[in-house]
Each structure stands twice: as C-alpha cells, then as structure tokens.
Amino acid sequence: MRPVPAPELVRDYHRWMGGVDIHDQLRMQRYSIQGGYKSRKYYKTLFLGLLDMALVNAFIVFRHHRNVNNQRPAKHFAFFETLVEQLLAIDSP
C-alpha cells in the first residue's frame, strides 16, 4: 500500500483543528454569557453568542501572550473577573 498525498486544505484543517476545539471547550464552560441567558428573540441570542465568542477569543490571545512572555498562565475566571472590573471602571471618575 502506498501513501496518498493529502491536499493542502486537509493538512491545514488538521493543523488548526485543535484551536477550534479549545475555543469550543472554553465557550461551553460555566462562564458562558449566552448559556446563562435564554431569550426568544433571535437577535439577543445572536448578540450574546457573538459576545461570548469575542470574550473567549480575547482570553485565548491573553493566555498565549502570557505564555510567550514566560508568565504564569491566567485562569479563565480570573481573566473574566479582571475584565469586568476594568469595564465597570471605564466611566468612574
């Protein structure tokens, strides 16, 4: 049996699939905004889903940045706690 060359598209899929799995796992954890709020309005569900994706992507980038700089990796909850504190402090004098 001889090996069949795989198209580059298939190789790229297999190379980057792990990132999608990590994103999905983080979104399904207990810190999901969309999972904690149910609505019959599709636009609210869509907005919360997009917000969830943006927050998870921000956490993944933040964690990667800390790894590159040889810092301890941040915990998911600690990241969200800090993010909420900073967002609430935007308007405060």
N, CA and C atoms as an extended XYZ file, in Angstrom:
279
Properties=species:S:1:pos:R:3:atomname:S:1:resname:S:1:resid:I:1 pbc="F F F"
N         0.844       -1.170        0.000 N   MET     1
C         0.000        0.000        0.000 CA  MET     1
C         0.896        1.242        0.000 C   MET     1
N         0.634        2.181       -0.875 N   ARG     2
C         1.456        3.383       -0.922 CA  ARG     2
C         0.655        4.573       -0.392 C   ARG     2
N         1.335        5.517        0.233 N   PRO     3
C         0.627        6.679        0.788 CA  PRO     3
C         0.073        7.576       -0.318 C   PRO     3
N        -1.087        8.140       -0.046 N   VAL     4
C        -1.737        9.057       -0.979 CA  VAL     4
C        -1.485       10.474       -0.472 C   VAL     4
N        -0.987       11.370       -1.322 N   PRO     5
C        -0.737       12.733       -0.860 CA  PRO     5
C        -2.051       13.449       -0.530 C   PRO     5
N        -2.049       14.118        0.605 N   ALA     6
C        -3.248       14.842        1.033 CA  ALA     6
C        -3.215       16.264        0.473 C   ALA     6
N        -4.364       16.783        0.069 N   PRO     7
C        -4.405       18.173       -0.382 CA  PRO     7
C        -4.017       19.117        0.765 C   PRO     7
N        -3.497       20.272        0.412 N   GLU     8
C        -3.056       21.221        1.433 CA  GLU     8
C        -4.213       21.664        2.324 C   GLU     8
N        -5.402       21.750        1.767 N   LEU     9
C        -6.575       22.130        2.546 CA  LEU     9
C        -6.801       21.157        3.704 C   LEU     9
N        -6.652       19.883        3.462 N   VAL    10
C        -6.835       18.865        4.503 CA  VAL    10
C        -5.741       18.985        5.558 C   VAL    10
N        -4.502       19.215        5.117 N   ARG    11
C        -3.403       19.377        6.081 CA  ARG    11
C        -3.620       20.602        6.959 C   ARG    11
N        -4.080       21.715        6.355 N   ASP    12
C        -4.364       22.919        7.142 CA  ASP    12
C        -5.478       22.665        8.147 C   ASP    12
N        -6.505       21.950        7.719 N   TYR    13
C        -7.615       21.630        8.618 CA  TYR    13
C        -7.112       20.870        9.844 C   TYR    13
N        -6.320       19.850        9.625 N   HIS    14
C        -5.815       19.044       10.737 CA  HIS    14
C        -4.845       19.830       11.612 C   HIS    14
N        -4.085       20.736       11.007 N   ARG    15
C        -3.114       21.513       11.772 CA  ARG    15
C        -3.807       22.508       12.711 C   ARG    15
N        -4.913       23.122       12.295 N   TRP    16
C        -5.559       24.172       13.085 CA  TRP    16
C        -6.804       23.705       13.833 C   TRP    16
N        -7.207       22.473       13.685 N   MET    17
C        -8.420       21.981       14.339 CA  MET    17
C        -8.334       22.053       15.852 C   MET    17
N        -7.167       21.898       16.429 N   GLY    18
C        -7.016       21.964       17.880 CA  GLY    18
C        -7.445       23.300       18.451 C   GLY    18
N        -7.200       24.393       17.732 N   GLY    19
C        -7.613       25.719       18.189 CA  GLY    19
C        -9.120       25.847       18.268 C   GLY    19
N        -9.816       25.268       17.311 N   VAL    20
C       -11.277       25.300       17.323 CA  VAL    20
C       -11.800       24.490       18.505 C   VAL    20
N       -11.193       23.347       18.769 N   ASP    21
C       -11.611       22.527       19.906 CA  ASP    21
C       -11.442       23.281       21.219 C   ASP    21
N       -10.332       23.975       21.384 N   ILE    22
C       -10.098       24.746       22.610 CA  ILE    22
C       -11.147       25.835       22.746 C   ILE    22
N       -11.448       26.527       21.641 N   HIS    23
C       -12.451       27.594       21.673 CA  HIS    23
C       -13.813       27.037       22.081 C   HIS    23
N       -14.201       25.921       21.482 N   ASP    24
C       -15.491       25.309       21.817 CA  ASP    24
C       -15.543       24.869       23.274 C   ASP    24
N       -14.467       24.292       23.778 N   GLN    25
C       -14.436       23.855       25.173 CA  GLN    25
C       -14.572       25.042       26.115 C   GLN    25
N       -13.876       26.127       25.826 N   LEU    26
C       -13.952       27.302       26.691 CA  LEU    26
C       -15.333       27.944       26.640 C   LEU    26
N       -15.975       27.921       25.475 N   ARG    27
C       -17.311       28.508       25.364 CA  ARG    27
C       -18.359       27.707       26.116 C   ARG    27
N       -18.164       26.418       26.237 N   MET    28
C       -19.152       25.567       26.886 CA  MET    28
C       -18.956       25.485       28.399 C   MET    28
N       -17.968       26.156       28.925 N   GLN    29
C       -17.755       26.137       30.368 CA  GLN    29
C       -18.799       26.997       31.062 C   GLN    29
N       -18.720       27.057       32.360 N   ARG    30
C       -19.752       27.738       33.141 CA  ARG    30
C       -19.707       29.256       33.048 C   ARG    30
N       -18.701       29.829       32.379 N   TYR    31
C       -18.597       31.284       32.285 CA  TYR    31
C       -19.231       31.829       31.014 C   TYR    31
N       -20.066       31.061       30.371 N   SER    32
C       -20.704       31.475       29.124 CA  SER    32
C       -21.852       32.432       29.412 C   SER    32
N       -21.859       33.560       28.729 N   ILE    33
C       -22.945       34.530       28.883 CA  ILE    33
C       -24.190       34.021       28.174 C   ILE    33
N       -24.004       33.484       26.980 N   GLN    34
C       -25.133       33.004       26.199 CA  GLN    34
C       -25.844       31.851       26.898 C   GLN    34
N       -25.091       30.973       27.537 N   GLY    35
C       -25.689       29.831       28.214 CA  GLY    35
C       -26.482       30.214       29.454 C   GLY    35
N       -26.158       31.344       30.057 N   GLY    36
C       -26.835       31.770       31.276 CA  GLY    36
C       -28.053       32.634       31.041 C   GLY    36
N       -28.327       32.966       29.803 N   TYR    37
C       -29.432       33.865       29.492 CA  TYR    37
C       -30.226       33.293       28.329 C   TYR    37
N       -31.492       33.027       28.538 N   LYS    38
C       -32.343       32.483       27.478 CA  LYS    38
C       -33.281       33.582       26.977 C   LYS    38
N       -33.458       33.642       25.676 N   SER    39
C       -34.335       34.643       25.087 CA  SER    39
C       -35.036       34.051       23.874 C   SER    39
N       -36.231       34.524       23.621 N   ARG    40
C       -36.959       34.091       22.429 CA  ARG    40
C       -36.596       34.950       21.223 C   ARG    40
N       -35.998       36.088       21.481 N   LYS    41
C       -35.611       36.992       20.394 CA  LYS    41
C       -34.291       36.521       19.798 C   LYS    41
N       -34.292       36.274       18.503 N   TYR    42
C       -33.093       35.727       17.861 CA  TYR    42
C       -31.922       36.696       17.923 C   TYR    42
N       -32.197       38.004       17.843 N   TYR    43
C       -31.099       38.966       17.813 CA  TYR    43
C       -30.385       39.061       19.162 C   TYR    43
N       -31.109       38.820       20.256 N   LYS    44
C       -30.455       38.810       21.571 CA  LYS    44
C       -29.549       37.581       21.704 C   LYS    44
N       -30.056       36.434       21.270 N   THR    45
C       -29.264       35.208       21.307 CA  THR    45
C       -28.038       35.338       20.413 C   THR    45
N       -28.214       35.923       19.235 N   LEU    46
C       -27.097       36.131       18.312 CA  LEU    46
C       -26.052       37.064       18.921 C   LEU    46
N       -26.507       38.167       19.517 N   PHE    47
C       -25.580       39.117       20.136 CA  PHE    47
C       -24.792       38.469       21.270 C   PHE    47
N       -25.483       37.740       22.134 N   LEU    48
C       -24.798       37.094       23.257 CA  LEU    48
C       -23.829       36.021       22.771 C   LEU    48
N       -24.180       35.321       21.706 N   GLY    49
C       -23.267       34.332       21.136 CA  GLY    49
C       -22.014       34.982       20.579 C   GLY    49
N       -22.181       36.094       19.871 N   LEU    50
C       -21.021       36.816       19.331 CA  LEU    50
C       -20.168       37.403       20.451 C   LEU    50
N       -20.821       37.903       21.500 N   LEU    51
C       -20.086       38.431       22.651 CA  LEU    51
C       -19.297       37.319       23.335 C   LEU    51
N       -19.913       36.164       23.492 N   ASP    52
C       -19.219       35.002       24.062 CA  ASP    52
C       -17.981       34.638       23.246 C   ASP    52
N       -18.150       34.598       21.929 N   MET    53
C       -17.011       34.257       21.065 CA  MET    53
C       -15.891       35.281       21.195 C   MET    53
N       -16.250       36.560       21.255 N   ALA    54
C       -15.233       37.605       21.387 CA  ALA    54
C       -14.494       37.487       22.714 C   ALA    54
N       -15.221       37.201       23.795 N   LEU    55
C       -14.581       37.069       25.107 CA  LEU    55
C       -13.661       35.855       25.162 C   LEU    55
N       -14.086       34.753       24.581 N   VAL    56
C       -13.242       33.555       24.569 CA  VAL    56
C       -12.000       33.789       23.716 C   VAL    56
N       -12.172       34.443       22.563 N   ASN    57
C       -11.010       34.750       21.726 CA  ASN    57
C       -10.038       35.667       22.460 C   ASN    57
N       -10.567       36.656       23.189 N   ALA    58
C        -9.701       37.555       23.962 CA  ALA    58
C        -8.931       36.774       25.020 C   ALA    58
N        -9.586       35.819       25.670 N   PHE    59
C        -8.903       35.007       26.680 CA  PHE    59
C        -7.810       34.149       26.048 C   PHE    59
N        -8.083       33.567       24.896 N   ILE    60
C        -7.085       32.732       24.221 CA  ILE    60
C        -5.865       33.566       23.834 C   ILE    60
N        -6.096       34.772       23.305 N   VAL    61
C        -4.983       35.650       22.934 CA  VAL    61
C        -4.215       36.081       24.178 C   VAL    61
N        -4.936       36.424       25.252 N   PHE    62
C        -4.300       36.835       26.507 CA  PHE    62
C        -3.438       35.711       27.073 C   PHE    62
N        -3.964       34.503       27.065 N   ARG    63
C        -3.217       33.356       27.584 CA  ARG    63
C        -1.977       33.074       26.731 C   ARG    63
N        -2.114       33.192       25.418 N   HIS    64
C        -0.963       32.992       24.530 CA  HIS    64
C         0.104       34.060       24.782 C   HIS    64
N        -0.327       35.299       24.972 N   HIS    65
C         0.612       36.396       25.238 CA  HIS    65
C         1.384       36.146       26.534 C   HIS    65
N         0.702       35.663       27.552 N   ARG    66
C         1.378       35.364       28.823 CA  ARG    66
C         2.360       34.209       28.666 C   ARG    66
N         2.008       33.209       27.877 N   ASN    67
C         2.924       32.085       27.641 CA  ASN    67
C         4.174       32.530       26.898 C   ASN    67
N         4.007       33.414       25.914 N   VAL    68
C         5.149       33.910       25.145 CA  VAL    68
C         6.098       34.695       26.045 C   VAL    68
N         5.547       35.431       27.005 N   ASN    69
C         6.357       36.252       27.911 CA  ASN    69
C         6.793       35.493       29.162 C   ASN    69
N         6.654       34.179       29.162 N   ASN    70
C         7.066       33.315       30.279 CA  ASN    70
C         6.428       33.709       31.608 C   ASN    70
N         5.162       34.094       31.556 N   GLN    71
C         4.406       34.390       32.768 CA  GLN    71
C         3.482       33.216       33.057 C   GLN    71
N         3.040       33.134       34.311 N   ARG    72
C         2.096       32.073       34.672 CA  ARG    72
C         0.819       32.220       33.865 C   ARG    72
N         0.272       31.129       33.352 N   PRO    73
C        -0.979       31.245       32.597 CA  PRO    73
C        -2.125       31.673       33.507 C   PRO    73
N        -2.980       32.529       32.987 N   ALA    74
C        -4.109       33.038       33.761 CA  ALA    74
C        -5.243       32.020       33.769 C   ALA    74
N        -6.009       32.032       34.826 N   LYS    75
C        -7.202       31.191       34.912 CA  LYS    75
C        -8.351       31.902       34.199 C   LYS    75
N        -9.265       31.119       33.678 N   HIS    76
C       -10.396       31.650       32.925 CA  HIS    76
C       -11.228       32.606       33.788 C   HIS    76
N       -11.544       32.196       35.001 N   PHE    77
C       -12.367       33.032       35.876 CA  PHE    77
C       -11.643       34.317       36.247 C   PHE    77
N       -10.350       34.233       36.540 N   ALA    78
C        -9.579       35.426       36.910 CA  ALA    78
C        -9.542       36.422       35.752 C   ALA    78
N        -9.442       35.918       34.529 N   PHE    79
C        -9.451       36.801       33.357 CA  PHE    79
C       -10.777       37.545       33.266 C   PHE    79
N       -11.900       36.832       33.395 N   PHE    80
C       -13.207       37.477       33.304 CA  PHE    80
C       -13.442       38.439       34.461 C   PHE    80
N       -12.988       38.086       35.627 N   GLU    81
C       -13.139       38.967       36.785 CA  GLU    81
C       -12.400       40.289       36.549 C   GLU    81
N       -11.178       40.209       36.061 N   THR    82
C       -10.397       41.409       35.759 CA  THR    82
C       -11.044       42.213       34.641 C   THR    82
N       -11.539       41.536       33.624 N   LEU    83
C       -12.195       42.211       32.509 CA  LEU    83
C       -13.426       42.979       32.977 C   LEU    83
N       -14.248       42.362       33.808 N   VAL    84
C       -15.452       43.021       34.319 CA  VAL    84
C       -15.078       44.231       35.165 C   VAL    84
N       -14.074       44.096       36.025 N   GLU    85
C       -13.635       45.226       36.846 CA  GLU    85
C       -13.175       46.389       35.975 C   GLU    85
N       -12.431       46.096       34.921 N   GLN    86
C       -11.942       47.156       34.045 CA  GLN    86
C       -13.074       47.796       33.252 C   GLN    86
N       -14.033       47.002       32.806 N   LEU    87
C       -15.164       47.567       32.072 CA  LEU    87
C       -16.041       48.433       32.973 C   LEU    87
N       -16.220       48.036       34.216 N   LEU    88
C       -17.024       48.829       35.145 CA  LEU    88
C       -16.317       50.107       35.565 C   LEU    88
N       -15.009       50.138       35.502 N   ALA    89
C       -14.239       51.314       35.915 CA  ALA    89
C       -14.073       52.329       34.788 C   ALA    89
N       -14.593       52.059       33.611 N   ILE    90
C       -14.404       52.970       32.478 CA  ILE    90
C       -15.016       54.332       32.753 C   ILE    90
N       -16.235       54.388       33.259 N   ASP    91
C       -16.919       55.664       33.489 CA  ASP    91
C       -16.672       56.257       34.863 C   ASP    91
N       -16.102       55.507       35.756 N   SER    92
C       -15.927       56.030       37.111 CA  SER    92
C       -14.830       57.094       37.124 C   SER    92
N       -15.025       58.136       37.949 N   PRO    93
C       -14.046       59.245       37.986 CA  PRO    93
C       -12.734       58.858       38.617 C   PRO    93
